[in-house]
Amino acid sequence: MLYNDFLRPLLFRWDPETAHGAAISALAALQCLPGGPQLLSAVVGRPPQGLEIKAFGLEFPNPIGLAAGFDKDCLLPKILPALGFGFLELGSVTLRPQPGNPKPRLFRLPLEHALINHMGFNNAGAAAAARRLGEIPRRAVPVGLNIGLNADCPKTKAPEEYAASLRLLHAQGDYFVVNVSCPNMTGLRDLQERLQLQRILTALNLINAPRKPILVKIAPDLSDAQLPELLGLVSSHADGIIAANTTTSRLGLSPDLGDIQGGLSGRPLRGVSTALIRKIYRLTEGRLPIIGTGGVETGGDAFEKIRAGASLVQIYTGLIYRGPTAAVRILRELGALLAKAGFKSVAAAVGSGAFDDAASGGDS
Ligand SMILES: Cc1cc2nc3c(=O)[nH]c(=O)nc-3n(C[C@H](O)[C@H](O)[C@H](O)COP(=O)(O)O)c2cc1C
């Protein structure tokens, strides 16, 4: 395989953030080229048909999306669909620009097919994101915009600041995500507490006109006691949930990795996030749309998350380890698995394994 044998070893010689910057620059150059997206799509291959799905009032050509954090500055909405994605989530974007945490802040764990990141919402701010997105108004797939909070924002002002970002970005997104789960921003995850989150969602709903779907992205580290209350609030004040962000736990990784600060993503997160999706689906009786993310690398991983209750699935770390053809290959594998299991559509498979007792242990 070209990526596994040549490109990945080359990219992995560079420090992870430099390699990421190079990938973004290459994609940005291709995006500017007349016919660039078509060229990339021809090289990567076309995603299979027949995997369309509707969720929170939007129509998606397929259920595999790009997770937040890859394109934090919303630079690439025209070229990224050429990688086969059925939707994109861009950001996290904060109200004001900010540099993020000191480098190094992104680490590869190649044996584990994982990453640890401590980026800290480095981005050019909501006004710049809105301007860039406004320059590319026609998009091939739905685009979600993920909103975070500046490091210097007192948590009491969180509702105003999320709302101010939404106001700037509203015309440019098809759905919006309230990120209250990034582990790299001190105190941000406290905003998952019921009253705090209620204030934020109320502020957003007040200015969400014309109405667009708002989702809440949660941490995989919530306790079983916190979950029912949180889900009640999200069900009444938002349109869906994303499970999950990166984890602060080290999930049995070698103890010498314990010193690396940040959120862990990729293969070690897979079972934890799938178990969380299953719990959410069970607790909400399938009524709350779920985007599942965490450790998806293969069609089998995506199928597990869909069977656990996710209507849509996102990848980030899997893209780094499997390369630019990741989404198309996942979709082909997923299509084959759905057909083999006798499902006529993606929607028919959503939640089909959520109540399997064998699956309830969470180790998927
Ligand atoms: C380098 C990096 C940066 C990320 N930045 C963000 C972010 O800005 N906002 C966000 O909601 N999630 C962010 N994430 C989390 C991902 O969107 C995703 O929830 C998580 O990585 C689990 O999926 P994965 O295992 O497929 O990577 C980031 C992840 C990584 C690896």
The ligand as an SDF file (V2000), in Angstrom:
LIG
                    3D

 31 33  0  0  0  0  0  0  0  0999 V2000
   -4.9030   16.3590   17.3500 C   0  0  0  0  0  0  0  0  0  0  0  0
   -6.3500   16.3350   17.7450 C   0  0  0  0  0  0  0  0  0  0  0  0
   -7.0300   17.5290   17.8910 C   0  0  0  0  0  0  0  0  0  0  0  0
   -8.3740   17.5220   18.2680 C   0  0  0  0  0  0  0  0  0  0  0  0
   -9.0340   18.7140   18.3910 N   0  0  0  0  0  0  0  0  0  0  0  0
  -10.3530   18.7040   18.6750 C   0  0  0  0  0  0  0  0  0  0  0  0
  -11.0820   19.9190   18.7360 C   0  0  0  0  0  0  0  0  0  0  0  0
  -10.5660   21.0050   18.4900 O   0  0  0  0  0  0  0  0  0  0  0  0
  -12.4020   19.8560   19.0730 N   0  0  0  0  0  0  0  0  0  0  0  0
  -13.0330   18.6790   19.3370 C   0  0  0  0  0  0  0  0  0  0  0  0
  -14.2350   18.6660   19.6140 O   0  0  0  0  0  0  0  0  0  0  0  0
  -12.3660   17.5080   19.2670 N   0  0  0  0  0  0  0  0  0  0  0  0
  -11.0530   17.4910   18.9410 C   0  0  0  0  0  0  0  0  0  0  0  0
  -10.3820   16.3010   18.8650 N   0  0  0  0  0  0  0  0  0  0  0  0
  -11.0950   15.0490   19.2070 C   0  0  0  0  0  0  0  0  0  0  0  0
  -11.6280   14.3220   17.9630 C   0  0  0  0  0  0  0  0  0  0  0  0
  -12.5790   15.1020   17.2940 O   0  0  0  0  0  0  0  0  0  0  0  0
  -12.2630   12.9840   18.3560 C   0  0  0  0  0  0  0  0  0  0  0  0
  -13.3830   13.2260   19.1840 O   0  0  0  0  0  0  0  0  0  0  0  0
  -11.3010   12.0610   19.1100 C   0  0  0  0  0  0  0  0  0  0  0  0
  -10.0020   12.1700   18.6010 O   0  0  0  0  0  0  0  0  0  0  0  0
  -11.7270   10.5850   19.0150 C   0  0  0  0  0  0  0  0  0  0  0  0
  -11.7690   10.1410   17.6800 O   0  0  0  0  0  0  0  0  0  0  0  0
  -10.5420    9.3450   16.9690 P   0  0  0  0  0  0  0  0  0  0  0  0
  -10.1590    8.2310   17.8780 O   0  0  0  0  0  0  0  0  0  0  0  0
  -11.0960    8.9050   15.6550 O   0  0  0  0  0  0  0  0  0  0  0  0
   -9.4330   10.3320   16.8060 O   0  0  0  0  0  0  0  0  0  0  0  0
   -9.0410   16.2820   18.5050 C   0  0  0  0  0  0  0  0  0  0  0  0
   -8.3360   15.0900   18.3410 C   0  0  0  0  0  0  0  0  0  0  0  0
   -7.0180   15.0920   17.9670 C   0  0  0  0  0  0  0  0  0  0  0  0
   -6.3000   13.7710   17.7910 C   0  0  0  0  0  0  0  0  0  0  0  0
  1  2  1  0
  2  3  1  0
  2 30  2  0
  3  4  2  0
  4  5  1  0
  4 28  1  0
  5  6  2  0
  6  7  1  0
  6 13  1  0
  7  8  2  0
  7  9  1  0
  9 10  1  0
 10 11  2  0
 10 12  1  0
 12 13  2  0
 13 14  1  0
 14 15  1  0
 14 28  1  0
 15 16  1  0
 16 17  1  0
 16 18  1  0
 18 19  1  0
 18 20  1  0
 20 21  1  0
 20 22  1  0
 22 23  1  0
 23 24  1  0
 24 25  2  0
 24 26  1  0
 24 27  1  0
 28 29  2  0
 29 30  1  0
 30 31  1  0
M  END
$$$$
